[in-house]
Amino acid sequence: MYERILVPTDGSTATGNAIDHAIELARTHDATLHALYVVDVGAYSSLEVGAEVVADGLESEGETAVDAVADRAADAGVDVETAVETGVVHRVIVEYVADNDIDLVVMGTHGRTGVGRFLLGSVAEKVVRTAAAPVLTVRSNVGADDDEE
């Protein structure tokens, strides 16, 4: 059913549940897992000085993040490909899906309190609306107790 599964990661612990789901789905379907980190151009593009240093730091952070996914996938016996790209996050994810013939995107979202808990994060929501492949959003377990209101 799935041959190529994409899990975008930002390197935070909040993406852990999505990574776990993606690895399990890849293992179950004998699929290749693609781990993608996107260096957000908005994070440094307005800097007049030091933009290159910030970009290099974010690329290094990205390599660490995708390497962590690769290690977890390898421990589960799952083939993995990693990539660090630069651009507008949701656009890069959607382009990666198209360029790599991705069958499923598994990505995290975060819970919020009150009415906001029903809304996806803006990146996840944009990917859900625009990706050519199905998108499975997985709620983070970080701060889950905060939603008990």
N, CA, C and O of each residue as an XYZ file, in Angstrom:
596
protein
N       0.822     -1.194      0.000
C       0.000      0.000      0.000
C       0.866      1.259      0.000
O       0.608      2.199     -0.752
N       1.888      1.270      0.843
C       2.798      2.416      0.892
C       4.201      1.945      0.573
O       4.683      0.963      1.137
N       4.858      2.656     -0.341
C       6.245      2.348     -0.670
C       7.197      3.416     -0.157
O       8.345      3.128      0.178
N       6.709      4.662     -0.098
C       7.529      5.791      0.339
C       6.706      6.653      1.305
O       5.664      7.200      0.946
N       7.200      6.754      2.523
C       6.519      7.520      3.576
C       7.422      8.663      3.997
O       8.602      8.467      4.284
N       6.854      9.857      4.031
C       7.608     11.047      4.437
C       7.237     11.444      5.854
O       6.060     11.511      6.208
N       8.255     11.706      6.658
C       8.042     12.292      7.972
C       8.875     13.564      8.067
O      10.095     13.500      8.215
N       8.220     14.721      7.983
C       8.939     15.974      8.207
C       9.236     16.103      9.697
O       8.413     15.735     10.535
N      10.398     16.620     10.019
C      10.756     16.800     11.428
C      11.387     18.166     11.633
O      12.075     18.694     10.759
N      11.134     18.724     12.808
C      11.801     19.976     13.159
C      12.832     19.737     14.258
O      13.422     20.679     14.787
N      13.039     18.472     14.592
C      14.030     18.122     15.599
C      13.544     18.224     17.028
O      14.292     17.914     17.956
N      12.304     18.653     17.227
C      11.790     18.812     18.587
C      11.205     17.502     19.103
O      10.893     16.598     18.327
N      11.065     17.415     20.404
C      10.448     16.228     21.001
C       8.976     16.118     20.608
O       8.400     15.032     20.674
N       8.365     17.224     20.201
C       6.957     17.210     19.811
C       6.704     16.360     18.571
O       5.573     15.925     18.354
N       7.718     16.113     17.755
C       7.535     15.290     16.558
C       7.725     13.807     16.832
O       7.588     12.987     15.924
N       8.038     13.458     18.062
C       8.321     12.061     18.417
C       7.211     11.088     18.084
O       7.482     10.020     17.535
N       5.967     11.423     18.399
C       4.862     10.524     18.089
C       4.706     10.315     16.592
O       4.448      9.197     16.145
N       4.859     11.379     15.815
C       4.752     11.253     14.358
C       5.865     10.358     13.822
O       5.627      9.529     12.944
N       7.058     10.521     14.337
C       8.185      9.687     13.905
C       7.913      8.225     14.248
O       8.150      7.341     13.424
N       7.419      7.965     15.455
C       7.090      6.589     15.854
C       6.057      5.977     14.906
O       6.213      4.840     14.461
N       4.997      6.740     14.599
C       3.964      6.249     13.691
C       4.538      5.984     12.299
O       4.252      4.955     11.686
N       5.343      6.913     11.813
C       5.908      6.768     10.476
C       6.817      5.540     10.394
O       6.767      4.793      9.416
N       7.632      5.335     11.401
C       8.523      4.171     11.416
C       7.707      2.887     11.451
O       8.011      1.942     10.722
N       6.689      2.841     12.278
C       5.861      1.637     12.374
C       5.133      1.354     11.054
O       5.060      0.206     10.616
N       4.601      2.397     10.429
C       3.942      2.206      9.136
C       4.939      1.738      8.072
O       4.625      0.852      7.277
N       6.119      2.319      8.056
C       7.146      1.910      7.089
C       7.560      0.458      7.335
O       7.745     -0.306      6.387
N       7.703      0.083      8.595
C       8.075     -1.301      8.929
C       6.976     -2.263      8.497
O       7.256     -3.301      7.898
N       5.743     -1.924      8.795
C       4.606     -2.777      8.465
C       4.452     -2.975      6.959
O       4.145     -4.076      6.502
N       4.664     -1.912      6.191
C       4.453     -1.965      4.746
C       5.742     -2.170      3.961
O       5.742     -2.103      2.732
N       6.850     -2.421      4.676
C       8.149     -2.591      4.028
C       8.437     -1.417      3.094
O       8.894     -1.596      1.965
N       8.158     -0.211      3.593
C       8.327      1.021      2.827
C       9.629      1.713      3.212
O      10.203      1.458      4.270
N      10.072      2.585      2.333
C      11.210      3.442      2.649
C      10.696      4.680      3.358
O       9.729      5.302      2.919
N      11.336      5.029      4.438
C      10.983      6.225      5.191
C      11.864      7.373      4.724
O      13.082      7.228      4.622
N      11.250      8.506      4.444
C      11.977      9.722      4.074
C      11.857     10.687      5.244
O      10.750     11.037      5.652
N      12.984     11.114      5.781
C      13.008     12.101      6.861
C      13.447     13.432      6.270
O      14.503     13.525      5.644
N      12.631     14.460      6.472
C      12.892     15.765      5.874
C      12.893     16.850      6.940
O      11.989     16.930      7.772
N      13.916     17.674      6.899
C      13.990     18.874      7.736
C      14.050     20.059      6.787
O      14.830     20.063      5.834
N      13.228     21.058      7.050
C      13.221     22.241      6.207
C      13.768     23.427      6.986
O      13.232     23.799      8.030
N      14.837     24.014      6.471
C      15.374     25.248      7.032
C      14.438     26.360      6.574
O      14.364     26.677      5.387
N      13.738     26.937      7.515
C      12.720     27.950      7.234
C      13.387     29.270      6.876
O      14.051     29.883      7.712
N      13.210     29.707      5.632
C      13.838     30.952      5.198
C      13.338     32.140      6.012
O      14.053     33.131      6.155
N      12.150     32.057      6.535
C      11.608     33.145      7.347
C      12.326     33.314      8.674
O      12.230     34.363      9.309
N      13.044     32.282      9.091
C      13.727     32.341     10.387
C      14.950     33.253     10.362
O      15.408     33.695     11.416
N      15.480     33.537      9.190
C      16.700     34.343      9.143
C      16.753     35.333      7.988
O      17.687     36.132      7.916
N      15.791     35.304      7.094
C      15.883     36.113      5.884
C      15.865     37.615      6.145
O      16.355     38.386      5.320
N      15.316     38.041      7.263
C      15.249     39.478      7.534
C      16.506     40.015      8.229
O      16.629     41.220      8.446
N      17.423     39.133      8.573
C      18.658     39.569      9.223
C      19.573     40.249      8.217
O      19.803     39.741      7.119
N      20.088     41.400      8.608
C      21.034     42.077      7.735
C      22.442     41.534      7.925
O      23.221     41.446      6.976
N      22.754     41.174      9.153
C      24.072     40.659      9.475
C      23.906     39.293     10.126
O      23.040     39.118     10.983
N      24.710     38.341      9.738
C      24.717     37.035     10.387
C      23.749     36.025      9.805
O      23.600     34.936     10.358
N      23.081     36.353      8.698
C      22.120     35.423      8.113
C      22.788     34.106      7.728
O      22.213     33.032      7.909
N      23.996     34.197      7.200
C      24.702     32.987      6.785
C      25.026     32.099      7.983
O      24.931     30.874      7.895
N      25.406     32.709      9.089
C      25.712     31.951     10.308
C      24.457     31.256     10.821
O      24.499     30.088     11.208
N      23.334     31.986     10.821
C      22.069     31.405     11.267
C      21.665     30.255     10.348
O      21.261     29.193     10.822
N      21.770     30.461      9.043
C      21.413     29.418      8.083
C      22.277     28.175      8.279
O      21.770     27.053      8.256
N      23.572     28.372      8.472
C      24.470     27.234      8.709
C      24.087     26.492      9.980
O      24.105     25.262     10.018
N      23.746     27.230     11.003
C      23.332     26.611     12.266
C      22.057     25.808     12.105
O      21.935     24.710     12.649
N      21.103     26.355     11.355
C      19.847     25.646     11.128
C      20.053     24.409     10.255
O      19.398     23.388     10.464
N      20.947     24.494      9.292
C      21.254     23.318      8.470
C      21.900     22.226      9.322
O      21.599     21.043      9.159
N      22.779     22.626     10.220
C      23.401     21.661     11.121
C      22.359     21.023     12.034
O      22.383     19.816     12.275
N      21.448     21.846     12.535
C      20.342     21.338     13.365
C      19.504     20.349     12.555
O      19.070     19.322     13.075
N      19.283     20.663     11.296
C      18.511     19.783     10.424
C      19.179     18.440     10.212
O      18.521     17.400     10.255
N      20.489     18.457      9.982
C      21.230     17.204      9.817
C      21.121     16.341     11.072
O      20.945     15.126     10.988
N      21.226     16.978     12.225
C      21.090     16.247     13.487
C      19.699     15.640     13.604
O      19.551     14.495     14.029
N      18.675     16.409     13.225
C      17.289     15.941     13.331
C      17.019     14.747     12.422
O      16.435     13.757     12.860
N      17.440     14.832     11.158
C      17.169     13.716     10.244
C      18.045     12.509     10.567
O      17.633     11.370     10.347
N      19.244     12.745     11.085
C      20.093     11.630     11.501
C      19.461     10.878     12.677
O      19.567      9.655     12.763
N      18.808     11.606     13.572
C      18.129     10.965     14.708
C      16.983     10.080     14.213
O      16.779      8.979     14.725
N      16.241     10.559     13.223
C      15.172      9.739     12.638
C      15.779      8.517     11.961
O      15.271      7.406     12.112
N      16.858      8.718     11.220
C      17.512      7.605     10.528
C      17.986      6.546     11.509
O      17.849      5.352     11.243
N      18.537      6.962     12.631
C      18.988      6.008     13.646
C      17.820      5.195     14.199
O      17.920      3.978     14.353
N      16.709      5.876     14.497
C      15.523      5.183     15.017
C      14.966      4.217     13.977
O      14.568      3.101     14.309
N      14.940      4.647     12.726
C      14.431      3.787     11.655
C      15.331      2.561     11.473
O      14.843      1.443     11.314
N      16.640      2.782     11.499
C      17.582      1.666     11.348
C      17.404      0.655     12.474
O      17.460     -0.553     12.242
N      17.192      1.142     13.685
C      16.960      0.248     14.822
C      15.718     -0.610     14.617
O      15.637     -1.717     15.150
N      14.748     -0.112     13.850
C      13.513     -0.846     13.567
C      13.604     -1.647     12.269
O      12.636     -2.291     11.864
N      14.772     -1.605     11.615
C      14.954     -2.341     10.372
C      14.294     -1.694      9.165
O      13.943     -2.380      8.205
N      14.125     -0.379      9.208
C      13.452      0.356      8.134
C      14.486      1.113      7.308
O      15.363      1.782      7.855
N      14.374      1.000      5.978
C      15.229      1.783      5.089
C      14.828      3.244      5.180
O      13.644      3.568      5.279
N      15.817      4.122      5.148
C      15.510      5.546      5.310
C      16.377      6.381      4.385
O      17.540      6.067      4.131
N      15.777      7.454      3.889
C      16.498      8.475      3.141
C      16.295      9.784      3.891
O      15.211     10.049      4.410
N      17.341     10.598      3.944
C      17.246     11.865      4.660
C      17.503     13.033      3.719
O      18.207     12.913      2.716
N      16.909     14.164      4.077
C      17.122     15.373      3.285
C      16.962     16.592      4.176
O      16.111     16.628      5.065
N      17.792     17.584      3.920
C      17.655     18.901      4.540
C      17.508     19.884      3.388
O      18.398     20.006      2.547
N      16.387     20.579      3.358
C      16.076     21.524      2.287
C      15.860     22.908      2.891
O      15.653     23.042      4.098
N      15.908     23.918      2.057
C      15.697     25.298      2.502
C      14.536     25.900      1.740
O      14.406     25.706      0.531
N      13.686     26.638      2.458
C      12.573     27.317      1.794
C      11.431     27.576      2.747
O      11.602     27.550      3.966
N      10.268     27.826      2.185
C       9.051     27.995      2.967
C       8.584     26.583      3.325
O       8.359     25.760      2.438
N       8.439     26.306      4.606
C       8.313     24.934      5.094
C       7.217     24.144      4.381
O       7.499     23.083      3.824
N       5.986     24.627      4.383
C       4.909     23.822      3.797
C       5.114     23.629      2.296
O       4.776     22.573      1.760
N       5.653     24.616      1.621
C       5.887     24.493      0.177
C       6.960     23.450     -0.124
O       6.822     22.661     -1.058
N       8.025     23.453      0.671
C       9.099     22.479      0.468
C       8.577     21.064      0.711
O       8.913     20.143     -0.033
N       7.764     20.890      1.740
C       7.203     19.567      2.026
C       6.353     19.092      0.850
O       6.501     17.959      0.391
N       5.474     19.945      0.368
C       4.586     19.586     -0.751
C       5.405     19.286     -2.012
O       5.098     18.337     -2.733
N       6.432     20.079     -2.280
C       7.301     19.818     -3.433
C       8.056     18.499     -3.272
O       8.226     17.753     -4.236
N       8.506     18.216     -2.050
C       9.220     16.965     -1.786
C       8.297     15.773     -2.059
O       8.716     14.771     -2.637
N       7.057     15.897     -1.641
C       6.066     14.839     -1.887
C       5.965     14.556     -3.384
O       6.023     13.401     -3.807
N       5.815     15.602     -4.176
C       5.672     15.444     -5.622
C       6.957     14.920     -6.272
O       6.914     14.019     -7.110
N       8.089     15.487     -5.881
C       9.364     15.128     -6.506
C       9.813     13.708     -6.180
O      10.557     13.102     -6.951
N       9.369     13.172     -5.043
C       9.834     11.854     -4.596
C       8.740     10.805     -4.611
O       8.910      9.721     -4.052
N       7.621     11.114     -5.244
C       6.514     10.163     -5.387
C       6.120      9.551     -4.037
O       5.955      8.338     -3.910
N       5.975     10.421     -3.041
C       5.629      9.997     -1.685
C       4.189      9.507     -1.659
O       3.300     10.132     -2.238
N       3.963      8.376     -0.978
C       2.632      7.776     -0.877
C       1.851      8.250      0.345
O       0.620      8.235      0.343
N       2.563      8.668      1.384
C       1.929      9.081      2.634
C       2.853     10.038      3.373
O       4.063      9.820      3.446
N       2.274     11.090      3.916
C       3.004     12.012      4.782
C       2.500     11.790      6.197
O       1.292     11.781      6.437
N       3.414     11.611      7.127
C       3.062     11.481      8.541
C       3.726     12.639      9.250
O       4.953     12.720      9.306
N       2.916     13.540      9.797
C       3.513     14.712     10.428
C       2.809     15.057     11.721
O       1.627     14.776     11.915
N       3.571     15.672     12.590
C       3.050     16.051     13.889
C       2.292     17.353     13.853
O       2.486     18.202     12.984
N       1.437     17.473     14.813
C       0.758     18.717     15.103
C       0.752     18.808     16.617
O       1.119     17.850     17.297
N       0.350     19.918     17.139
C       0.406     20.037     18.587
C      -0.957     20.392     19.131
O      -1.736     21.100     18.492
N      -1.239     19.881     20.342
C      -2.491     20.201     21.002
C      -2.415     21.571     21.637
O      -1.345     22.016     22.054
N      -3.539     22.229     21.708
C      -3.621     23.531     22.374
C      -4.800     23.492     23.322
O      -5.630     22.585     23.264
N      -4.864     24.462     24.176
C      -5.982     24.506     25.102
C      -7.162     25.239     24.486
O      -7.007     25.984     23.519
N      -8.318     25.027     25.040
C      -9.516     25.733     24.588
C      -9.883     25.399     23.158
O      -9.606     24.296     22.686
N     -10.501     26.336     22.467
C     -10.964     26.146     21.100
C      -9.806     25.806     20.171
O      -9.978     25.034     19.228
N      -8.631     26.370     20.424
C      -7.477     26.152     19.558
C      -7.048     24.709     19.453
O      -6.353     24.349     18.503
N      -7.437     23.872     20.392
C      -6.995     22.478     20.334
C      -7.566     21.749     19.126
O      -7.059     20.693     18.748
N      -8.611     22.294     18.517
C      -9.206     21.671     17.348
C      -8.514     22.082     16.051
O      -8.830     21.553     14.985
N      -7.595     22.998     16.134
C      -6.923     23.503     14.940
C      -5.553     22.862     14.790
O      -4.835     22.672     15.771
N      -5.201     22.536     13.570
C      -3.867     22.028     13.286
C      -2.890     23.186     13.258
O      -3.282     24.335     13.058
N      -1.626     22.885     13.457
C      -0.608     23.903     13.277
C      -0.664     24.398     11.846
O      -1.116     23.675     10.959
N      -0.220     25.600     11.612
C      -0.375     26.196     10.284
C       0.374     25.419      9.197
O      -0.127     25.301      8.078
N       1.552     24.892      9.500
C       2.287     24.121      8.495
C       1.529     22.837      8.171
O       1.324     22.516      7.001
N       1.119     22.113      9.188
C       0.385     20.862      8.968
C      -0.902     21.124      8.193
O      -1.246     20.376      7.278
N      -1.593     22.164      8.554
C      -2.861     22.482      7.893
C      -2.638     22.789      6.416
O      -3.421     22.351      5.574
N      -1.599     23.523      6.091
C      -1.303     23.853      4.690
C      -0.884     22.609      3.909
O      -1.236     22.466      2.738
N      -0.145     21.722      4.539
C       0.255     20.484      3.867
C      -0.974     19.609      3.632
O      -1.127     19.037      2.553
N      -1.844     19.499      4.622
C      -3.070     18.713      4.453
C      -3.866     19.226      3.253
O      -4.388     18.433      2.470
N      -3.958     20.535      3.110
C      -4.761     21.129      2.035
C      -4.116     21.046      0.661
O      -4.821     21.070     -0.347
N      -2.781     20.950      0.596
C      -2.125     21.094     -0.704
C      -1.309     19.898     -1.190
O      -0.934     19.853     -2.361
N      -1.032     18.948     -0.337
C      -0.202     17.809     -0.747
C      -0.985     16.858     -1.646
O      -2.188     16.668     -1.469
N      -0.291     16.268     -2.608
C      -0.912     15.312     -3.519
C      -1.105     13.941     -2.861
O      -1.877     13.122     -3.359
N      -0.416     13.689     -1.760
C      -0.514     12.413     -1.056
C      -1.368     12.580      0.210
O      -1.526     13.693      0.713
N      -1.911     11.482      0.713
C      -2.624     11.553      1.992
C      -1.678     12.016      3.094
O      -0.479     11.740      3.062
N      -2.244     12.729      4.071
C      -1.457     13.239      5.187
C      -2.081     12.734      6.479
O      -3.259     12.972      6.748
N      -1.285     12.040      7.267
C      -1.701     11.583      8.583
C      -1.091     12.527      9.598
O       0.132     12.610      9.708
N      -1.925     13.240     10.343
C      -1.395     14.115     11.382
C      -1.472     13.385     12.708
O      -2.463     12.726     13.022
N      -0.408     13.516     13.473
C      -0.282     12.814     14.735
C      -0.066     13.842     15.827
O       0.862     14.648     15.765
N      -0.912     13.806     16.804
C      -0.820     14.747     17.899
C       0.394     14.448     18.766
O       0.715     13.290     19.031
N       1.042     15.481     19.191
C       2.184     15.365     20.085
C       1.703     14.971     21.468
O       0.592     15.311     21.875
N       2.552     14.250     22.184
C       2.213     13.953     23.573
C       2.785     15.005     24.510
O       2.536     14.957     25.714
N       3.548     15.957     23.977
C       4.134     17.022     24.786
C       3.030     17.981     25.179
O       2.333     18.517     24.318
N       2.868     18.198     26.452
C       1.868     19.137     26.951
C       0.451     18.614     26.877
O      -0.495     19.395     26.983
N       0.274     17.299     26.695
C      -1.069     16.738     26.568
C      -1.915     16.996     27.803
O      -3.132     17.150     27.696
N      -1.293     17.046     28.967
C      -2.034     17.298     30.192
C      -2.593     18.720     30.240
O      -3.550     18.995     30.963
N      -1.985     19.623     29.461
C      -2.441     21.012     29.447
C      -3.814     21.159     28.811
O      -4.479     22.173     29.018
N      -4.250     20.175     28.047
C      -5.509     20.267     27.328
C      -6.707     19.828     28.170
O      -7.845     19.888     27.706
N      -6.465     19.405     29.356
C      -7.552     18.929     30.218
C      -8.224     20.101     30.890
O      -7.904     20.440     32.029
N      -9.158     20.724     30.188
C      -9.885     21.860     30.767
C     -11.348     21.596     30.786
O     -12.122     22.440     31.238
